[in-house]
Amino acid sequence: MAKITHPTPLLLLLTILPLSLSLSATPPTPFPHLHRRLEKQTHLRFFWHDIVSGRNPTAIRVAAAPTTNSSSTGFGAVVMIDDPLTESPDVNSKLVGRAQGLYALSAQEEVGLLMAMNFAFLNGSTLTVMGRNKVFDKVREMPVIGGSGAFRLARGYVEARTQKYDQKTGDACVEYNVFVLHH
C-alpha cells in the first residue's frame, strides 16, 4: 500500500504565499501618467460655419440615395465637411479650428442628421463628436466621445444652437458650447 504524505507547514506556506501575493497585486495600468493628474473640466464656445454654396464650399454632398432628391427631409444624403470654427458668428472672425468629418441625413419624418466629426483645433488638439442632430430644434445636444492632445480621454457633450440659416443657399452658422472632462 502506498504511503500518503502530507505537506509540511513550511512547504504549504511557500506554495500559498506567492499565489496570494499575485492575487492581491494591482495590475499595471496602460496609462500610468494619467493617474497622477486630476481630471479637468473645460467649457469652449465657438461658431461652426457650414458653407454649401459659392466657389469654395466647406460642405460637399458625396453620396445620396435614389430617393434623396424627392425626400422632404433629404433622407439618404451624406455630406463631407471641413467647416471653419471661429470665435464669433462672423465667418471672417478669428479661426480657432476646423470641424472635419461628415453628416448624413438619417431621418425620414424630420430633418435629422447623424453627425460624426472632429473639432481639429489650431493647437493640434481634437475633440470627437458623434450623435443625432435634429437641426430645427432650438438646442441640440450631442455627445463628445473622445479627444487628443490637451483633450486626451475627453468625454462630455455639446450644445448646438443655430445662429443663422440661409434657406436660399443652405449655408448655416451654428453656435457650439462644448463641456468636456479630460486629463
C-alpha beads as a LAMMPS data file, in Angstrom:
LAMMPS data file: protein, C-alpha beads

183 atoms
182 bonds

1 atom types
1 bond types

-500.0 500.0 xlo xhi
-500.0 500.0 ylo yhi
-500.0 500.0 zlo zhi

Masses

1 110.0

Atoms # bond

1 1 1 0.000 0.000 0.000
2 1 1 1.188 3.481 -0.882
3 1 1 2.035 5.772 1.938
4 1 1 0.122 9.119 1.972
5 1 1 2.256 12.086 2.921
6 1 1 1.025 15.481 3.990
7 1 1 2.911 18.650 3.113
8 1 1 4.829 20.283 5.901
9 1 1 3.545 23.666 7.108
10 1 1 6.611 25.388 5.632
11 1 1 6.063 23.798 2.212
12 1 1 2.390 24.744 2.331
13 1 1 3.250 28.365 3.241
14 1 1 5.820 28.625 0.423
15 1 1 3.193 27.349 -2.064
16 1 1 0.334 29.613 -0.949
17 1 1 2.291 32.838 -0.291
18 1 1 3.274 33.584 -3.935
19 1 1 -0.273 32.805 -5.043
20 1 1 -1.765 35.215 -2.504
21 1 1 0.745 37.926 -3.432
22 1 1 -0.096 37.636 -7.121
23 1 1 -3.834 37.828 -6.384
24 1 1 -3.536 40.949 -4.261
25 1 1 -1.166 42.899 -6.502
26 1 1 -2.811 45.577 -8.628
27 1 1 -2.312 45.071 -12.341
28 1 1 -0.268 47.675 -14.189
29 1 1 -2.254 50.401 -15.924
30 1 1 -1.633 51.200 -19.597
31 1 1 -1.888 54.922 -18.737
32 1 1 0.227 55.395 -15.572
33 1 1 0.882 59.100 -16.239
34 1 1 -2.853 59.901 -16.292
35 1 1 -3.484 58.798 -12.719
36 1 1 -1.085 61.407 -11.353
37 1 1 -3.155 64.367 -12.535
38 1 1 -6.670 65.381 -11.691
39 1 1 -9.306 65.475 -14.360
40 1 1 -10.046 68.938 -15.748
41 1 1 -13.353 70.413 -16.818
42 1 1 -13.357 72.737 -19.842
43 1 1 -16.059 74.844 -21.492
44 1 1 -15.457 76.016 -25.063
45 1 1 -17.657 78.263 -27.183
46 1 1 -17.179 78.770 -30.919
47 1 1 -19.125 79.069 -34.170
48 1 1 -19.363 76.375 -36.853
49 1 1 -19.814 77.622 -40.417
50 1 1 -21.339 75.101 -42.838
51 1 1 -20.906 76.612 -46.292
52 1 1 -22.565 74.660 -49.117
53 1 1 -22.765 77.497 -51.666
54 1 1 -20.263 79.513 -53.664
55 1 1 -16.977 78.674 -55.321
56 1 1 -15.302 77.244 -52.203
57 1 1 -17.867 75.227 -50.218
58 1 1 -16.773 73.639 -46.932
59 1 1 -19.553 71.031 -47.046
60 1 1 -19.999 68.806 -50.112
61 1 1 -22.594 66.093 -50.734
62 1 1 -20.670 62.927 -51.585
63 1 1 -23.495 60.366 -51.682
64 1 1 -27.252 60.143 -51.980
65 1 1 -29.960 57.513 -52.284
66 1 1 -32.073 57.342 -55.451
67 1 1 -34.931 58.908 -53.466
68 1 1 -32.935 61.642 -51.682
69 1 1 -33.919 64.485 -54.021
70 1 1 -37.637 63.652 -53.725
71 1 1 -37.484 63.323 -49.918
72 1 1 -38.803 66.269 -47.889
73 1 1 -36.031 65.648 -45.340
74 1 1 -33.139 64.916 -47.716
75 1 1 -33.049 61.368 -46.317
76 1 1 -30.062 59.434 -47.618
77 1 1 -27.647 62.281 -48.372
78 1 1 -24.107 62.110 -46.980
79 1 1 -22.078 65.327 -46.700
80 1 1 -18.321 65.602 -46.044
81 1 1 -17.270 68.698 -44.111
82 1 1 -14.196 70.782 -43.453
83 1 1 -16.032 73.684 -41.792
84 1 1 -14.295 76.654 -40.150
85 1 1 -14.708 77.153 -36.397
86 1 1 -14.469 80.818 -35.397
87 1 1 -14.614 82.968 -32.262
88 1 1 -17.760 84.828 -33.360
89 1 1 -20.682 84.332 -35.768
90 1 1 -18.767 86.330 -38.402
91 1 1 -17.113 83.784 -40.704
92 1 1 -14.171 86.200 -41.057
93 1 1 -13.530 86.367 -37.291
94 1 1 -10.536 84.621 -35.708
95 1 1 -10.254 80.960 -36.746
96 1 1 -9.898 78.531 -33.798
97 1 1 -10.031 75.278 -35.751
98 1 1 -11.981 73.189 -38.249
99 1 1 -14.843 70.710 -37.991
100 1 1 -13.817 67.765 -40.156
101 1 1 -15.932 64.700 -40.781
102 1 1 -19.379 64.063 -42.142
103 1 1 -23.068 64.314 -41.546
104 1 1 -25.781 62.150 -43.027
105 1 1 -29.457 62.988 -43.322
106 1 1 -30.737 59.973 -41.449
107 1 1 -34.398 60.661 -40.609
108 1 1 -37.432 60.210 -42.854
109 1 1 -40.009 62.117 -40.783
110 1 1 -37.960 65.207 -39.846
111 1 1 -34.650 66.782 -40.763
112 1 1 -32.290 64.826 -38.542
113 1 1 -28.589 64.324 -39.002
114 1 1 -26.114 61.744 -37.850
115 1 1 -23.038 63.870 -37.062
116 1 1 -19.564 62.309 -36.961
117 1 1 -16.894 64.990 -36.778
118 1 1 -13.640 66.018 -35.202
119 1 1 -13.102 69.516 -33.945
120 1 1 -9.461 69.955 -35.010
121 1 1 -8.126 72.957 -33.089
122 1 1 -5.176 75.070 -34.220
123 1 1 -3.072 73.898 -31.248
124 1 1 -3.220 70.302 -32.578
125 1 1 -5.765 69.024 -30.052
126 1 1 -9.035 67.424 -31.138
127 1 1 -12.474 66.590 -29.798
128 1 1 -14.691 63.954 -31.430
129 1 1 -18.466 64.403 -31.573
130 1 1 -20.861 61.742 -32.761
131 1 1 -24.613 61.859 -32.359
132 1 1 -28.053 62.858 -33.526
133 1 1 -28.755 66.452 -34.535
134 1 1 -32.386 67.477 -35.069
135 1 1 -31.440 70.673 -36.880
136 1 1 -34.719 72.553 -36.382
137 1 1 -34.754 72.098 -32.583
138 1 1 -33.668 75.250 -30.769
139 1 1 -30.945 73.410 -28.800
140 1 1 -29.433 70.090 -29.798
141 1 1 -27.230 68.013 -27.522
142 1 1 -24.666 65.564 -28.855
143 1 1 -22.023 63.509 -27.042
144 1 1 -18.283 64.126 -27.068
145 1 1 -16.824 60.646 -27.332
146 1 1 -13.093 61.335 -27.220
147 1 1 -10.220 63.667 -27.789
148 1 1 -6.493 64.014 -28.237
149 1 1 -3.693 66.346 -27.200
150 1 1 -4.925 68.711 -24.485
151 1 1 -8.245 66.816 -24.540
152 1 1 -6.884 63.289 -24.150
153 1 1 -9.582 60.887 -22.872
154 1 1 -12.265 63.570 -23.212
155 1 1 -15.906 62.869 -22.551
156 1 1 -18.815 65.251 -22.352
157 1 1 -21.378 66.901 -24.561
158 1 1 -22.003 69.781 -26.932
159 1 1 -24.993 72.067 -27.227
160 1 1 -25.642 73.360 -30.735
161 1 1 -27.809 76.434 -31.442
162 1 1 -28.389 77.668 -34.976
163 1 1 -27.470 81.352 -35.239
164 1 1 -28.171 81.811 -38.927
165 1 1 -29.551 79.617 -41.720
166 1 1 -29.990 80.833 -45.296
167 1 1 -32.791 78.806 -46.910
168 1 1 -31.765 80.003 -50.357
169 1 1 -28.092 78.930 -50.184
170 1 1 -28.239 76.291 -47.441
171 1 1 -25.363 77.985 -45.582
172 1 1 -25.544 77.873 -41.788
173 1 1 -23.808 79.272 -38.723
174 1 1 -24.205 77.257 -35.517
175 1 1 -23.019 78.206 -32.030
176 1 1 -21.365 75.296 -30.225
177 1 1 -20.958 75.207 -26.447
178 1 1 -18.719 72.295 -25.521
179 1 1 -18.485 70.872 -22.000
180 1 1 -15.768 68.225 -21.500
181 1 1 -13.896 66.368 -18.796
182 1 1 -10.348 65.390 -19.776
183 1 1 -6.863 64.749 -18.432

Bonds

1 1 1 2
2 1 2 3
3 1 3 4
4 1 4 5
5 1 5 6
6 1 6 7
7 1 7 8
8 1 8 9
9 1 9 10
10 1 10 11
11 1 11 12
12 1 12 13
13 1 13 14
14 1 14 15
15 1 15 16
16 1 16 17
17 1 17 18
18 1 18 19
19 1 19 20
20 1 20 21
21 1 21 22
22 1 22 23
23 1 23 24
24 1 24 25
25 1 25 26
26 1 26 27
27 1 27 28
28 1 28 29
29 1 29 30
30 1 30 31
31 1 31 32
32 1 32 33
33 1 33 34
34 1 34 35
35 1 35 36
36 1 36 37
37 1 37 38
38 1 38 39
39 1 39 40
40 1 40 41
41 1 41 42
42 1 42 43
43 1 43 44
44 1 44 45
45 1 45 46
46 1 46 47
47 1 47 48
48 1 48 49
49 1 49 50
50 1 50 51
51 1 51 52
52 1 52 53
53 1 53 54
54 1 54 55
55 1 55 56
56 1 56 57
57 1 57 58
58 1 58 59
59 1 59 60
60 1 60 61
61 1 61 62
62 1 62 63
63 1 63 64
64 1 64 65
65 1 65 66
66 1 66 67
67 1 67 68
68 1 68 69
69 1 69 70
70 1 70 71
71 1 71 72
72 1 72 73
73 1 73 74
74 1 74 75
75 1 75 76
76 1 76 77
77 1 77 78
78 1 78 79
79 1 79 80
80 1 80 81
81 1 81 82
82 1 82 83
83 1 83 84
84 1 84 85
85 1 85 86
86 1 86 87
87 1 87 88
88 1 88 89
89 1 89 90
90 1 90 91
91 1 91 92
92 1 92 93
93 1 93 94
94 1 94 95
95 1 95 96
96 1 96 97
97 1 97 98
98 1 98 99
99 1 99 100
100 1 100 101
101 1 101 102
102 1 102 103
103 1 103 104
104 1 104 105
105 1 105 106
106 1 106 107
107 1 107 108
108 1 108 109
109 1 109 110
110 1 110 111
111 1 111 112
112 1 112 113
113 1 113 114
114 1 114 115
115 1 115 116
116 1 116 117
117 1 117 118
118 1 118 119
119 1 119 120
120 1 120 121
121 1 121 122
122 1 122 123
123 1 123 124
124 1 124 125
125 1 125 126
126 1 126 127
127 1 127 128
128 1 128 129
129 1 129 130
130 1 130 131
131 1 131 132
132 1 132 133
133 1 133 134
134 1 134 135
135 1 135 136
136 1 136 137
137 1 137 138
138 1 138 139
139 1 139 140
140 1 140 141
141 1 141 142
142 1 142 143
143 1 143 144
144 1 144 145
145 1 145 146
146 1 146 147
147 1 147 148
148 1 148 149
149 1 149 150
150 1 150 151
151 1 151 152
152 1 152 153
153 1 153 154
154 1 154 155
155 1 155 156
156 1 156 157
157 1 157 158
158 1 158 159
159 1 159 160
160 1 160 161
161 1 161 162
162 1 162 163
163 1 163 164
164 1 164 165
165 1 165 166
166 1 166 167
167 1 167 168
168 1 168 169
169 1 169 170
170 1 170 171
171 1 171 172
172 1 172 173
173 1 173 174
174 1 174 175
175 1 175 176
176 1 176 177
177 1 177 178
178 1 178 179
179 1 179 180
180 1 180 181
181 1 181 182
182 1 182 183
